Amino acid sequence: MIEKMYPIQKVSRSEFVPIRQLRYHVRQWGTPQPDANPLVLLHGWMDVAASFQFVVDALRQDHWVIAPDWRGFGLTDAPQADTFWFPDYLADLDLLLDHCVGDRPVHLVGHSMGGHVATMYAGVRPERVRRLINLEGFGMPASRPAQAPGRYAKWMDELKAVYAGGFDLKTYDSPEAVAQRLIKTNPRLSHDKAHWLVQHWAQPNDQGAWRILGHAAHKASSAQLFRVEEVQAIYERISAPMLCVVAHSDSLSQWWNSKFSLDEFKQRIAVVPHLTHAVVQDAGHMLHHDQPDAVARLIEGFL
């Protein structure tokens, strides 16, 4: 049986941009407007730019929307990579904005990992961000200097595992199996949206099995510790008004138990000078899938 697929309202266009020796895939919606600030959307870990389609469809105004596939995700390859360093996302975004919008400030929205990238970028390049919206972009649990030796050892061990194929991503027999995988991860995701996402989230390989469009090295641990003091020093430099959006369902407790809590994150983010909070009801971590209309209203209301 062929499942009904989500009917998109606004068609995107794809472009491949040379960024730091990579062929970066960028998805755009809407009409470029010389007098308006572009809306830049940054996806999360193991996700793709097309993931924002449901929110874009729910936007009431004609925004010029720019959304890249991060390196090693979606249609942006990183064939020579065996490690992904967080600072690379900041540098990739910086050069991407140079290419797409020049020195024009942007409205920056990020989800999950993309939300943390957006928040860090807004502190490192405050002059480039007009409005900042963080959708469940929490960062990581705090680390201690004493963890450094073990972290480096773990990174080196996992690097060997990457080359041995130990971190290869699971493949699926059919698009339906990929859709069921998406729904298992997020039970709120409707079947029509899941089947629409499949074509952007996975592709068939040479053997006909469907593989996730993500580089296996993303699953390995980072060699870098998460230094909260450095992160907060960056947060303090954010000059743009910031909207911090979380889902009513506490995803941090589900992931980290006692290692990292929503209260701890709120204490960190409180140093942002111009901060507003919002909660999306009846939503989990993938709130842009669960409640795209509510997220779109929050975005446009804040802009």
Secondary structure, 3 states (H helix, E strand, C coil): CCCCCCCCCCCCEEEEEEECCEEEEEEEECCCCCCCCCEEEECCCCCCHHHHHHHHHHCCCCCCEEEECCCCECCCCCCCCCCCCHHHHHHHHHHHHHHHHCCCCEEEEEECHHHHHHHHHHHHCHHHEEEEEEECCCCCCCCCHHHHHHHHHHHHHHHHHHHCCCCCCCEECCHHHHHHHHHHHCCCCCHHHHHHHHHHHEEECCCCCEEECECHHHHCCCCCCCCHHHHHHHHCCCCCCEEEEEECCCHHHHHHCCCCCHHHHHHHHCCCCCEEEEEECCCCCCHHHHCHHHHHHHHHHHC
